[in-house]
């Protein structure tokens, strides 16, 4: 059951061709090969001055790109494809080229992209940077590409795009009028969420029907509220997980998004809800729903309210 869900989530990162022009087809092929680490397009090693890292040839031609390569650095656990579109000496021309090539990417992906200005670039030579994520009807993929305008030295600017060689996390939108199984649960949960948002305190503010709440001490988050139900078999636990997922969606509404987290230890499946306006922040509040193996034969469905501290992935 959980394996089928994980396979379904993994299979979603397949961008359809928006049109048949050569740039669009090539760009979408590159994006679709990113989860494999660009194995299909990785060529031989390139001699370079990349300190502590390596560069490789990119075996496919991307129209409009004057240089293409794959870099691997110790800082990242995945390769990154780099495509240089322009080398210019005038900053105004570089700005115009940045806008032009970002628009080309926008059109090539069928205008279904999420853009966000990046203000946390590690390289001080980055003048402008816009992150790029792909949108589906039911959600969006976390940004796995960025268009940059980089000042290399006083007389040269690069306009380039970087694509991460990894599968981006998928975030689900919460639709209007989401179905739920308990009006009392939704009403009480809304009050708990409001209290949580205003105070950053994780406590048993309101009862959630069928769930037991206790305050537990966590080494990362300190005191936090833990609502749980125990089941003797996995089928009933899965049924309650689905009910709780729908109830939480109805309680939170469209200002939140959620993602499924990788399984680990005894946790079989888990989902994390965060505010759409804060989903990128390291210090952000989360509401986490999960099923874990409890005792020898039992399973526990748990809802935790996690305050804004450093969130482990």
Secondary structure, 3 states (H helix, E strand, C coil): CHHHHHHHHHHCCCCCCCCCCHHHHHHHHHHHHHHHCCCCCEEEEECCCCCCCEEEEECCCCCCCCEEEEEECCCCCCCEEEEEEEEECCHHHHHHHHHHHHHHHHHHCCCCEEEEECCCCCCCCEEEEEEEEEEECCEEECCCEEEEEEEEECCEEEEEEEEECCCCCEEEECCCCCCCCCHHHHHHHHHHHHHHHHHCCCCCCCCCCCCEEEEEEECCCEEEEEEEEEECCHHHHHHHHHHHHHHHHHHHHHHEEEEEECCECCEEEEEEEEEHHHCCCCECCEEEEEEEEECCCEEEEEEEEECCCECCC
